[in-house]
Amino acid sequence: MTEQGVSAWAAGSIDLAIVDLPALKRHELEIRRWRNLPPSEQVSILLIVSEDDIETPEALLGDLVDDLLRTPISEVELRARAHSLLRFRIRPETRNLEIVPAELEHKGVARALQASNAGNDRTIRACSEQDILTDICKSLTCEGGYPLAWIGQRLNDTDKTIKPVAVSGNFSDLVPRVFSDVDQDAVSSSAMAECFETGILSQSLLPEPSYIGGTRPTREAARPRAVIVFPLTQHDEQPSTCLAIYNSEPELFDDSELDLLQRFIDNALRGIYSLREKFSHRRREREALRIAYRDSLTGLSNRTALLRALDLRLQKPSPYPPTTALLYIDLDGFKLINDALGHAAGDSMLIDVGHRLESKAREFDLVTRHGGDEFVILMPLDGPQSPSPTPYEHALGQASSIADEILNELQKPFQILGKEHHIESSIGIGMCPAHAQDAFGLLMKAEDAMFEAKKIGGNSFELYSIDLSVRRQQRLALENRLYHSVENREFEIALQPVVDLTDGRIIAAEALLRWPQADGTYISPAEFIPIAEESGFIVTIGDWVMEESLRALKRVRVHGFTDLQITVNLAIAQLWQHNLVEKTVKLMDSLGLPPSALKVELTEGSLMHDVDRMEGVVEEFRAAGIEVAIDDFGTGYSSLARLKSLPITTLKIDRGFLNGVPEDENAVSVVTTIAQMANNLGIESIAEGIETEAQWHLLRDLGCPLGQGFYFARPMKESDLLALLMNH
């Protein structure tokens, strides 16, 4: 508003002032003074504001301004709003009769504006699409004065059924609950069907109802006489919903009213699409959180979720540290399954493991996949209302009980690719507050305990102790040294003679791996072989042992000992190599060694990882003319029936059965049974760990043909074996 405008207002020469927000603020005092004049002398105020400034002006309605318009504004809308303000300003008794035609002309525009304003305000506050659809109909009937408005949705069926999803107005009972768009009645008419089919606006007059006696009932006087249907869609898409608006006058909607209604609908559609985008953004955020905290393979929580949950628990304000246990679970032998059967088979097993762990965990425990074949279970052992910490012994008992159940559950066979496979597990237990009071520290303690369980043979659980941390660091250092030794081939082969127990003659030698150190000492195979198996070095080491053993045999045979046989142990990981037998035969051919010069040893336990696969490996070796021995018999899981079906040539009696022989009658009975069983099956037997002459004579008398042990000779270098053979 300019200074001239304020002067004209003061002089009473204007009826309507159109101002923007800066002008309203600048002339607020003058406007308030003139707003206190008698109603007949007041000037109507129309405020023009942008969408960004809408909150402040709305508070001014009824105080400083009579109405407001948001930019951008069409000429039709501005003219209609101005006419409305001027019409309501003039009292009925002084209204100029010349204005009446203009009122009639803009009656449709006025109701469209009223509906639009109310609908825009409702759309801003709407929380869902259904709210917006309902508010569209309410704005048209409650503020706009239309007798009926409803929104129909066409279902995806053969009958093209239309279902009303929002209805408002005094004649809402005229809208059927569900009907076909081919129905033809006075209310739905063909306009709705036409709009659905064409995707464009459609309007029509409704048939005039007949009345008894020629008198129209009061309610029927306002009955819908015309209908217009708008497609609720953008970009010329085929509509799935349409809006029907009814008029009580028996005439079609004029162009000005149509323009305003279309703008009102466009605003509502923008509100709907804005809501959809907001909800889509929320879904994307939820999906991002799900990905961030969920393991994509098993569906379990992941390491990030574990540390977050553990942090929240341990950092919760409390007069005492919350008693909590972590079970750190590692699968023993999983790498063999994954490498031999493929990642799909390995993934299937991991998913099954996840299900089994959840079945054994309590309802409020958190089962997570830590990565690879490692899982961690968070066990809260204090309830939220616990008046004091759970006693350590009781908490440990709960954690140990769950760990024991998990060990038993994971020992059950897994069905993979139609076959049974077995794995075991090692579990470490860390306790808060006994072992650590922070998330990362507690996790490390549980991991240390898991490695200790694995070190002592697996298929067990261990509780963290202070000594474990030291041993864990030593193990890590040993693994690093082992890596460099594998790269530099810093190993040796020791050969232990196998003798004929009838005359003490050396007929074979077992190749044993040794790891020498710079100070002249050796690291025991029992200490580094498990690490080599877990790290995957064992295949490289095993291939080296096979080659060096056969080369040593070749060198010894050159001196005339052409009947000497070499025995080589095979690790489980080597047995999964698809070309193991072929590679071994090629190596022997290149050295000029016959297949009978080699005997391979498999542990009894290795045959149980994949029974069919292992039986196939044994058969391949036998078909190639290479003998096969079962090492450490009596310590594994094989049955007599399986032993009978395997084409093995040799059974090695574990040294543990010779303890106490010949004084211990029970030990003698066990050795006697194994030796006789081997004889009955036509299998050659070798007794390990013979340390006394009495043990030698007993085994010889029992019919055990071969043996080895410190009584005859310790493992030795190749040169020492050659000297021993020459002396014999």
Summary of the structure (lengths in Angstrom):
residues: 728
radius of gyration: 45.8
end to end distance: 125.6
largest distance: 143.2
contacts: 2281
relative contact order: 0.05
helix: 50%
strand: 20%
